[in-house]
Amino acid sequence: MTELIPAPRSTVAGSGEVRLTRHSRICADTATEGTAHWLCGVLRQSTGLPLREGGHPDGAGGDGIGLRLDPGLGPEEYRLVSDPGGILVEGGDAAGVFWGAQTLRQLLGPDAYRRAPLDRDRVWSVPYLRIEDGPRFRWRGLMLDVARHFTPKEGVLRYLDLMAAHKLNVFHFHLTDDQGWRIEIERHPRLTEIGSWRARTKTGHRASPLWEDKPHGGYYTQDDIREIVAYAAERHIAVVPEIDVPGHSQAAIAAYPELGNTDVIDTTSLSVWDTWGINPNVLAPTDNTLRFYEGVLEEVLRLFPSEFVHIGGDECPKEQWRRSETAQARIRELGLADEDGLQSWFIGHFDAWLSARGRRLIGWDEILEGGLAKGAAVSSWRGYAGGIAAARAGHDVVMCPEQQVYLDHRQAPGPEEPVPIGWVRTLEDVYRFEPVPPELTPEEACHVLGTQANLWTEVMEDHARVDYQAFPRLAAFAEVAWSALPAPAERDFAGFQRRMTAHYRRLDALGVAYRPPTGPLPWQRRPGVVGRPIDGPPPSR
C-alpha cells in the first residue's frame, strides 16, 4: 500500500478494500472523461474486466471508480479515497485527476501494467485509504536525444507512457544535431533527405577505435509529430522541441551548404557527422541563415503548441567566425565586441522572433552570455552556476546539471558498465539530488521552474541501452521532481529502495530493461568498447 513511487504527500490507511468486479464502472465528469477513457483502456487490458464508462462520479457504486474535479485543490493536485462507497479520485484540474489515476494503477499491483490478464479469475482490489498529493515542481522533465541515435515513433510513445507512469510532465525532444536531423520540414526537404542519415557511426565513446560501418538514420514526418504531441497531451505531458543553433548544426549544413561559413571551408564536402564531440562547423551569421531557420521554426510552431521552444545555444566554437570575413563584417556592422557577442546576437534574434509569436525561448546556459530578453528561460546543464546566475537575473530556470542528472553517465565505478563514461551517478546519488541551490533567496528560488533528467544517446545504440541508462535512476529522479522530500542528507534512501522492490515488478510488467539492482551481468559487458572509465562529461553536451 505504501510502496508508491513517487511518494505521495500524505497517506492514511483504512481497514478493508474495494474490489473491482465485472459490474464495475468508471464514472467521470466532463473535464475528466479523457482520464476515464485512458484508465478503462489500460485496466481492461490488464484485468480482463469489462469495465464500463459513463455515469456521474457520485454514482460509481461500492465497486466503481469516480473521477471528478475539486476546485479546492491546486493545479495537478489530487485526492484519492478508497472506502465502502468505492474509489473516488478528485483533482484540482484534469492533470491532477490523471496523476491520481496513475497512483490508482500502482495500488492495483504490478500486473495492472500488463497488456493482457495473466489470470482471468484474479481478484483486483484497492485497500481502503486516503491519499492527498501534489507536485513540488511544475516542470518535471525528461530529455531524449533522438539525433545521435534515432528512436522510432513507437519508442517515443513508449517513453511518454513511462514518463506518465512516473508523473513526469515535460518531454524535451532533442530533434537536431550534427549527427542527424529528425523532423520533416516541408519547405526544406533536404534536411531529411540528406540530413537524417549518416554513413557510419562511432561505437562507444569518441576515444573508441571501433565503428559501426552501416548507415544510421530516420526521421519523424509531420504527421508523426502531430501524433506524438497528441499522445503526450492525452497524458498531460508538454512536448518542448529543440532545434539546435548556431552550433551542433552539421546535419543541416550537409543538407544546405550555404548555411555554413563558406568563405572559410568547403561546406559542400561536409556530410552528416559520424562521431561525437564538439563540432567546429557552425552556422554562418547571415540573413540567409536567419530566414532559413525562421522558416523551420514557422513549421515547428504549427506542430508544437508548447509555451517553450528550445534553441540549444550551447557549445558553439568560434574559430570559423574568427576567420570568416562575413562574420567579422557582421560584428562590425552590429558594433559587437567579439564573436561571443555575435552568438548572443544570434540567440537574441530568435528570442525576439519567438516572443513576437507568443512563445518563450529556452536554451542551454551558454545563452546567458551577452544577456537575454526578460521572457527567456535557461536549462542549467554545466552545474548549478548557470541556473543561479539566471535566477538572480530574473530568468526562469530548469535545473539539469550534468554532474547530477545526465543519465548517460555511468552508474558504478570501475569498468563494468557497458560504456563507462562521465561521472559516477548511482541510484542514491540521483535520489539525493536537490534542484534548488541553497544560495538562492526565496524570491530567486521562485524562478526555478523545476528539473529535468537528460538522456544523451551517443553511447545508447538501441532501446535496451536507453532503458538500462534511464532506469531505475529515472524513478529516483521522478520522486525528487514530484515529492516534497527533506534535505538531501536526510532523505530515506533505504525506504526508497524498499519501495523500489515493488516498483521493479511494475517495470518488469512494462518491459523496461533496467539496470539490475545488483549491477550489470557479465554478458552485458562489451569487449572492445568497455575500457578504463572515462571521467568527465559524456561524448558531447
C-alpha positions in Angstrom: 0.0 0.0 0.0 2.8 2.4 0.8 5.1 1.2 -1.9 4.2 4.1 -4.2 6.7 6.0 -6.4 6.9 8.9 -6.4 6.0 9.1 -2.7 2.7 10.9 -2.1 2.4 13.8 0.3 0.2 12.0 2.8 -1.4 8.6 3.1 -3.9 7.5 5.7 -4.7 3.7 5.8 -8.1 2.2 6.5 -9.3 -1.3 7.1 -10.9 -3.1 4.2 -10.7 -3.0 0.4 -12.6 -2.1 -2.7 -12.9 -5.0 -5.2 -13.4 -4.4 -8.9 -15.9 -6.7 -10.5 -17.5 -7.4 -13.8 -20.1 -4.8 -12.9 -17.6 -2.0 -12.0 -17.9 1.3 -13.8 -15.6 4.2 -14.3 -17.6 7.4 -14.0 -16.3 10.9 -14.9 -17.4 14.4 -15.2 -16.9 16.2 -18.5 -13.5 17.5 -17.6 -12.1 14.1 -16.7 -13.5 12.0 -19.5 -10.1 11.7 -21.1 -8.6 10.1 -17.9 -11.6 7.8 -17.7 -11.0 6.6 -21.3 -7.3 6.1 -20.6 -8.0 4.2 -17.3 -10.6 2.0 -18.9 -8.3 1.1 -21.7 -5.3 0.1 -19.6 -7.3 -1.7 -16.9 -9.5 -3.6 -19.4 -6.2 -4.9 -21.0 -4.6 -6.0 -17.7 -7.5 -7.2 -15.7 -9.8 -8.6 -18.4 -12.7 -7.0 -16.7 -15.4 -5.4 -19.0 -15.1 -2.0 -17.2 -17.8 0.4 -18.5 -17.6 4.1 -18.8 -20.4 6.5 -18.0 -22.5 7.9 -15.3 -22.0 10.6 -12.6 -18.9 10.2 -10.4 -21.1 10.1 -7.3 -22.9 7.1 -8.7 -20.0 4.8 -9.4 -21.0 2.5 -6.5 -19.1 0.4 -4.0 -17.2 -1.4 -6.7 -16.7 1.5 -9.1 -14.3 4.4 -9.7 -15.3 8.0 -9.8 -13.3 10.8 -11.4 -14.1 14.5 -10.9 -12.6 18.0 -10.4 -12.5 19.7 -7.0 -11.9 23.5 -7.2 -10.5 23.4 -3.7 -7.4 21.6 -4.9 -4.4 23.3 -6.7 -3.0 22.6 -10.2 -2.0 19.0 -10.6 -3.1 18.1 -7.0 -5.3 15.2 -6.4 -7.1 13.3 -3.6 -7.7 9.5 -3.8 -10.2 8.0 -1.4 -11.0 4.2 -1.3 -13.7 3.3 1.1 -17.0 1.4 1.3 -18.5 3.9 -1.2 -16.0 2.9 -3.8 -12.9 4.7 -5.2 -13.0 8.4 -5.8 -10.2 10.4 -7.5 -10.6 14.2 -7.4 -8.1 16.7 -8.9 -7.6 20.4 -9.0 -7.6 20.1 -12.8 -7.7 17.3 -15.4 -4.0 16.7 -14.9 -4.4 16.2 -11.2 -7.1 13.6 -11.8 -4.8 11.8 -14.3 -2.0 11.7 -11.8 -4.4 10.3 -9.2 -5.4 7.6 -11.8 -1.7 6.7 -12.1 -1.5 6.2 -8.4 -4.6 4.1 -8.5 -2.9 1.9 -11.1 0.1 1.4 -8.8 -2.3 0.4 -6.0 -3.8 -2.4 -8.1 -0.4 -4.1 -8.3 2.3 -4.7 -10.8 0.2 -6.8 -13.1 -2.0 -3.8 -13.7 0.7 -2.7 -16.1 0.4 -5.8 -18.4 -1.3 -5.7 -21.7 -3.3 -8.9 -21.1 -4.6 -10.6 -18.0 -2.4 -13.4 -16.5 -5.4 -14.9 -14.6 -9.0 -14.0 -15.5 -10.2 -15.3 -12.1 -7.9 -13.0 -10.2 -9.5 -10.6 -7.6 -8.5 -7.0 -8.2 -8.6 -4.8 -5.2 -7.5 -1.5 -3.7 -7.1 -1.1 0.1 -9.2 1.4 1.9 -7.1 4.6 2.2 -7.0 8.3 1.7 -4.1 9.9 -0.3 -3.5 13.7 -0.6 -0.9 14.6 -3.1 0.5 17.2 -5.5 3.8 18.1 -7.2 6.7 20.1 -5.9 7.7 21.5 -9.3 5.6 22.4 -12.4 8.5 21.3 -14.8 9.3 17.6 -14.2 11.1 16.8 -17.4 12.9 14.2 -19.4 15.1 15.0 -22.4 15.5 12.3 -25.1 18.2 12.8 -27.7 17.0 11.2 -30.9 19.6 12.9 -33.1 22.7 10.8 -32.1 20.7 7.5 -32.2 17.3 7.6 -33.7 14.3 6.4 -31.7 11.4 5.3 -33.9 8.0 6.8 -33.2 6.8 3.7 -31.2 9.8 4.1 -28.9 8.9 7.7 -28.3 5.3 6.9 -27.5 6.5 4.2 -25.1 8.7 6.7 -23.2 5.7 9.1 -22.9 3.9 6.2 -21.2 6.8 5.6 -18.9 7.0 9.3 -18.1 3.3 9.4 -17.3 3.7 6.4 -15.0 6.2 8.4 -13.0 4.2 11.7 -13.1 6.8 13.5 -15.3 5.1 16.1 -17.4 7.6 17.8 -19.8 9.2 15.9 -22.7 12.2 17.8 -24.1 12.5 16.4 -27.7 16.1 16.9 -28.9 15.4 16.7 -32.7 18.5 18.1 -34.4 22.3 17.9 -34.0 25.5 17.3 -36.0 24.7 13.6 -36.3 21.1 13.9 -37.6 18.1 16.0 -38.4 14.9 14.2 -37.3 11.9 16.4 -38.1 10.3 16.8 -41.6 10.4 20.5 -42.7 8.3 20.7 -45.9 9.9 23.8 -47.3 13.4 22.4 -46.8 13.1 18.7 -47.9 16.9 18.0 -48.0 17.0 18.4 -44.2 15.6 14.9 -44.0 16.5 13.6 -47.5 20.2 14.2 -46.6 20.4 15.3 -43.0 18.6 12.4 -41.4 21.2 9.7 -42.4 24.8 9.2 -41.8 27.1 6.6 -43.5 28.6 5.1 -40.3 28.7 5.7 -36.6 31.3 5.7 -33.9 30.8 2.8 -31.5 31.0 3.8 -27.9 33.0 6.8 -26.6 34.7 9.1 -29.1 38.0 7.7 -28.0 36.9 4.2 -29.1 38.7 2.9 -32.3 35.5 1.0 -33.3 32.9 1.9 -35.9 29.6 0.6 -37.0 30.0 0.6 -40.8 26.4 0.8 -41.8 24.0 3.7 -42.4 22.1 5.0 -39.4 19.1 7.4 -39.5 15.4 8.1 -39.6 13.1 11.0 -39.1 9.6 11.9 -38.0 7.0 13.0 -40.6 4.9 16.0 -39.6 2.0 13.6 -39.0 4.3 11.5 -36.7 5.0 14.7 -34.8 1.3 15.5 -34.6 0.6 12.0 -33.2 3.4 12.3 -30.6 2.2 15.7 -29.4 -1.5 14.5 -29.2 -0.5 11.3 -27.4 1.6 13.3 -24.9 -1.3 15.8 -24.4 -3.6 12.9 -23.5 -1.1 12.1 -20.7 -0.8 15.8 -19.7 2.8 16.0 -21.0 4.0 19.1 -22.8 6.4 18.4 -25.7 9.2 21.0 -25.9 11.0 20.7 -29.3 14.7 21.6 -29.7 16.1 22.9 -32.9 19.8 23.4 -32.1 21.6 26.7 -33.3 24.2 28.0 -34.0 26.4 25.1 -33.1 25.5 21.4 -33.3 24.3 22.0 -36.9 26.5 20.0 -39.3 23.5 17.8 -40.4 21.7 21.0 -41.6 24.9 22.3 -43.3 25.4 19.0 -45.0 21.9 19.3 -46.5 22.2 23.0 -47.3 25.9 24.0 -47.6 25.0 27.7 -47.9 24.2 27.7 -44.1 27.8 27.2 -43.2 30.8 29.5 -43.3 31.5 29.1 -47.0 34.3 31.7 -47.0 36.3 29.6 -44.6 35.7 26.0 -45.6 34.3 24.0 -48.5 30.9 23.2 -47.0 29.8 21.2 -50.0 32.2 18.5 -48.8 30.5 18.1 -45.4 28.4 15.1 -44.6 26.3 14.3 -41.6 28.8 13.8 -38.8 29.6 10.2 -37.7 31.4 10.7 -34.4 30.9 12.6 -31.2 32.3 15.7 -29.5 32.2 19.4 -30.2 32.0 20.0 -33.9 33.8 23.1 -35.4 31.3 23.6 -38.2 28.7 26.2 -37.1 26.1 28.2 -38.8 27.1 31.4 -40.7 25.6 34.6 -39.1 24.0 35.7 -42.3 20.5 36.9 -43.2 20.0 33.8 -45.3 20.6 31.6 -42.2 18.2 33.7 -40.2 15.5 33.4 -42.8 16.1 29.7 -43.2 15.6 28.9 -39.5 12.7 31.3 -39.3 11.1 29.1 -41.9 12.0 26.0 -40.0 10.5 27.4 -36.8 7.3 28.5 -38.5 6.6 24.9 -39.3 7.8 23.8 -35.8 5.3 26.2 -34.1 2.5 24.8 -36.2 3.3 21.3 -34.9 4.1 22.0 -31.2 1.7 24.1 -29.1 4.1 24.3 -26.2 4.8 27.5 -24.4 8.6 26.9 -24.7 10.8 26.3 -27.8 14.4 25.1 -27.1 17.0 26.5 -29.4 20.1 24.9 -28.0 22.7 27.7 -28.0 25.5 25.6 -26.4 29.0 24.5 -27.4 29.4 26.9 -30.3 33.1 27.1 -31.3 34.1 30.5 -32.6 37.1 29.7 -34.7 35.3 29.7 -38.1 33.7 33.1 -37.2 37.2 34.5 -36.3 38.4 33.5 -39.8 35.3 34.5 -41.7 35.2 37.9 -43.3 31.4 37.6 -43.4 31.2 37.0 -39.7 33.7 39.8 -39.0 31.7 42.2 -41.1 28.5 41.3 -39.2 30.4 42.0 -35.9 31.5 45.4 -37.2 28.0 46.2 -38.6 26.3 45.4 -35.2 29.0 47.2 -33.2 29.8 44.0 -31.2 32.9 43.4 -29.2 33.7 39.9 -30.4 32.5 36.5 -31.5 30.8 35.9 -28.2 28.7 38.9 -28.8 27.8 37.5 -32.3 26.4 34.4 -30.7 24.4 36.5 -28.3 23.0 38.5 -31.2 22.1 35.2 -33.0 20.2 33.9 -30.0 18.7 37.3 -29.3 17.2 37.3 -32.8 15.3 34.1 -32.2 14.3 35.2 -28.7 12.6 38.3 -30.2 11.2 36.2 -33.1 9.6 33.7 -30.8 8.3 36.3 -28.3 6.6 38.1 -31.1 4.6 34.9 -31.8 3.6 34.3 -28.2 6.3 31.7 -27.4 9.2 31.6 -25.0 12.8 30.7 -25.8 14.6 28.3 -23.6 18.3 27.3 -24.2 21.3 25.8 -22.6 23.0 28.0 -20.1 25.5 29.4 -22.6 22.7 31.7 -23.8 23.3 33.8 -20.7 26.5 35.1 -22.2 25.7 38.5 -23.6 22.3 38.9 -21.9 18.8 37.6 -22.5 15.4 39.1 -23.1 13.2 39.0 -20.0 11.0 36.1 -21.0 13.7 33.7 -22.0 14.5 30.7 -19.8 17.6 28.7 -19.2 18.4 25.0 -19.0 21.3 24.9 -16.5 23.4 21.9 -17.6 27.0 23.0 -16.6 26.4 22.5 -12.9 24.4 24.9 -10.8 26.2 28.1 -11.7 24.2 29.0 -14.8 20.9 28.4 -13.0 21.9 30.6 -10.1 23.0 33.4 -12.4 19.8 33.1 -14.4 17.5 33.1 -11.4 19.3 36.1 -9.9 18.9 37.9 -13.2 15.2 37.2 -13.1 15.1 34.4 -15.7 13.2 31.2 -15.2 15.4 28.1 -14.8 15.2 24.4 -15.4 17.9 22.6 -13.3 19.6 19.7 -15.2 23.2 19.7 -14.1 25.3 17.2 -15.9 27.1 16.1 -12.7 23.8 15.0 -11.2 21.1 14.1 -13.8 22.8 13.2 -17.0 21.6 9.6 -17.2 24.1 8.6 -19.9 26.8 8.8 -17.2 28.0 5.5 -15.7 26.1 4.1 -12.7 29.1 2.5 -10.9 32.9 2.9 -10.6 35.2 0.6 -12.4 35.0 -0.7 -16.0 31.9 -2.9 -15.6 29.4 -0.5 -17.1 28.6 -1.1 -20.8 30.3 2.2 -21.7 31.8 3.7 -18.6 31.8 7.4 -19.4 31.2 10.5 -17.3 30.9 10.9 -13.6 29.6 8.0 -11.4 26.0 8.7 -10.6 24.4 5.9 -8.6 20.7 5.5 -7.8 21.4 7.0 -4.4 23.2 10.0 -6.0 20.2 10.8 -8.1 17.8 10.4 -5.2 19.8 12.9 -3.2 19.9 15.5 -6.0 18.5 18.8 -4.9 17.2 21.0 -7.8 17.1 24.3 -5.8 20.5 25.7 -5.0 20.8 26.8 -1.3 22.5 30.0 -2.5 19.2 31.4 -3.9 16.9 33.6 -1.8 13.2 32.5 -1.6 12.4 35.2 -4.2 15.1 33.9 -6.6 14.2 30.3 -6.0 10.7 31.0 -7.4 12.4 31.2 -10.8 13.3 27.5 -10.6 10.5 26.1 -12.7 11.7 22.6 -11.9 14.1 20.0 -13.0 14.9 17.6 -15.9 16.9 14.4 -16.5 18.7 14.2 -19.8 19.4 11.1 -21.9 22.1 11.8 -24.5 22.3 8.8 -26.8 25.8 8.8 -28.2 26.5 5.5 -26.5 22.9 4.2 -26.5 22.5 2.4 -29.7 19.1 0.8 -29.1 16.1 0.8 -26.8 17.5 -1.6 -24.3 20.6 0.6 -23.7 18.3 3.6 -23.2 16.3 1.7 -20.7 19.4 0.5 -18.9 20.8 4.0 -18.5 17.4 5.6 -17.6 16.1 3.0 -15.1 15.9 2.7 -12.2 17.5 6.2 -11.8 14.6 7.9 -13.6 12.3 6.6 -10.8 14.5 8.2 -8.2 14.6 11.4 -10.3 10.8 11.4 -10.6 10.4 11.3 -6.8 12.9 14.2 -6.5 10.8 16.2 -9.0 7.4 15.4 -7.6 7.6 14.7 -3.8 8.3 17.2 -1.0 11.5 15.5 0.2 13.7 16.6 3.1 17.2 17.9 2.6 19.4 15.5 0.6 21.3 14.2 3.6 18.1 13.5 5.4 16.3 11.5 2.7 15.3 8.0 3.4 17.1 6.2 0.6 16.7 2.8 2.4 13.0 3.4 2.4 13.1 4.3 -1.3 15.0 1.1 -2.0 12.3 -0.9 -0.2 9.6 0.7 -2.3 11.6 0.0 -5.4 11.3 -3.7 -4.7 7.6 -3.4 -5.8 8.4 -0.9 -8.5 10.9 -3.2 -10.2 7.9 -5.6 -10.7 6.0 -2.8 -12.3 8.9 -2.1 -14.6 9.1 -5.8 -15.4 5.5 -5.8 -16.4 6.1 -2.7 -18.6 9.1 -4.5 -20.3 11.7 -2.0 -19.1 15.3 -3.3 -19.5 16.5 -1.5 -16.4 19.9 -1.9 -14.8 19.7 -4.8 -12.3 19.9 -3.6 -8.6 23.0 -5.9 -8.3 24.8 -4.3 -11.2 25.5 -5.4 -14.8 25.7 -9.1 -15.7 28.8 -10.5 -17.5 27.0 -10.7 -20.8 26.2 -7.0 -20.6 29.9 -6.1 -21.0 31.0 -5.2 -24.5 34.7 -6.2 -25.1 36.5 -3.6 -27.2 34.2 -0.8 -26.1 34.4 -1.2 -22.3 37.8 0.1 -21.3 39.1 2.2 -18.5 36.5 4.5 -17.0 36.5 7.9 -18.7 35.9 10.7 -16.2 34.3 14.0 -17.1 31.4 14.9 -19.4 29.9 12.4 -22.0 30.9 12.5 -25.6 29.2 15.8 -26.2 27.0 18.1 -24.1 
